[in-house]
Amino acid sequence: MENIEILDISGDLGIRVLAPTLEDIFVNAAVGFYSLTTAIDNVEPVTTVRVSVGEDSAERLLVAWLNELIYLFDTDRFIGKTVRIESLSNNHVVAYVCGESFDTERHECGFLIKAATYHKLLLSKGSSGWTAEVIFDI
């Protein structure tokens, strides 16, 4: 996973994402989440799901975005492979996620992620681009 680093935190798991734009942070964070859940190379992009999330800051929006993806996995067993952002501001994201229903016969079981958390949450813009760190409750 280019520009995505797995963070091993005592009892939990996290990702660090580096990207040139905030949009890329949201895309790569989603791909990072999905990659922790299964080997996404085996996921077929046969279904597209529209995801719309609002929050009061970019940091909180990132957590809410990931938690919405976790919710879709938990409730509909939907696992994404690709993400296309339609619109993104500091308090709202609309995206299309392509993937399929998780199938234990075809998809490798990775980590069971319960939630994205605010613990040690980082979202910052520097001279070389954006950095995000999100810790997941597993």
N, C-alpha and C positions, 0 to 999 in steps of 0.2 A: 504494500500500500504506500504509494508515493505520497509524501508530505503528511503521513499519518503515523504517529508513534504510539505504541501501547504503553501505558503507565501502570506499573504493578504497585498498587497501594495496599497496605496491610488490610486484608479482609474485603477489599473492593478492587475495582478495575477502572482505568481511565484511558482517555486518549488525548494526545496533543496534536493539533492540526495547524499546519502552516500553509498559508495561501495568499495570493496577491490581492484578492478582493474579499469583502464580507460575504458575497454570494458564494464564492468558492469555499469559504469556511463552512457554510451551512450544507453545501453539497458533500464536502469531504467528511464532515462530522456524521452525516447520515450514512455514508458508505462505511465509515469506521465502525459505527454501531452495527450495521448489517454484517460486517466482516467478523465481528466478535461473536455474532449469533450463529453464523454458518459460513461455509466456503462459498462466497457469492459467485465464483466462477461457474458453479453448478446451477445457479438461479437463471431461469428463463424469463425475459421481459415480455410476458404474454398479457398482463393486465396492467392498466394504468389507473392509479388512484390520485385524486386531487386532494391536497392537504392544505388547509388554511388555518393559520394560528396567529393569534394576537397576544401582545403582552406590553408592559409599560416601559421596557428598555431592551436594548439589543442583547444584553447578557441574559436577561430573563426569557427573552424570545428564543434564544438558542436552546435553553433548557426545556422550554415548553415545546419547541419543535421536536426535539429528540424524544420527549415523553409522549408526544402524539404518535410518533413512529413506533414506539414501544407499545402503546395502546393498540395500534392497528395489528401488531404482531400478536399480542396477547388475546385480542378478541376475535380477529378474523384470520389469524395465522398468516398474515400477509408479510412476505419478506421481499424487500426491494433490492434491485440491482443497480438501477440508474436513477438519477434525480435531475430534474430540470426546474430551475427556479423561474417562475413567471414574473413575480414581483417581490421585492424585498425592501423594507424600510427598517428603521430602528424599532418599530413596534408591530410589524405585521409581515408575514411571509405567506405567499401562495406558491405552491410547487406541485409538480406532477412526478410521482414516483412510479417507475415501471418495475414489475416483478411478478410474483406468483404466490400461490398458497404454499406454505411450508409443508413438505412431505417427508416424513421420517424415513421412508424407503429410498428417497433420492437425495435428500439433503443431510449433510453432516450436522450433528448437534454440537453447537459451541456452548458459549456461556448463556445462562438464563439470566437476562438482565431485567431487574425489577423497575429501575427508574434512573433517570439522569438527575443528579443532585446539584445543589448550590455550593456544596463543600469544596473549598479551594477553587471555585469557578474563576476562570480567567478568559477575558476577551479583550484584546488590545490591538491597536494599530501602531506599527512602528515604521521606520524608514524603509524596511525591506518587505513590508506587507503586514498581514494580519496573523495573529496567534490566538489559538483557543485551547483551553484545557478544561475537560469535563470529566468528572468522576461519576461512575455508575455504581448503583447499589446492586450487588449480585446476591 
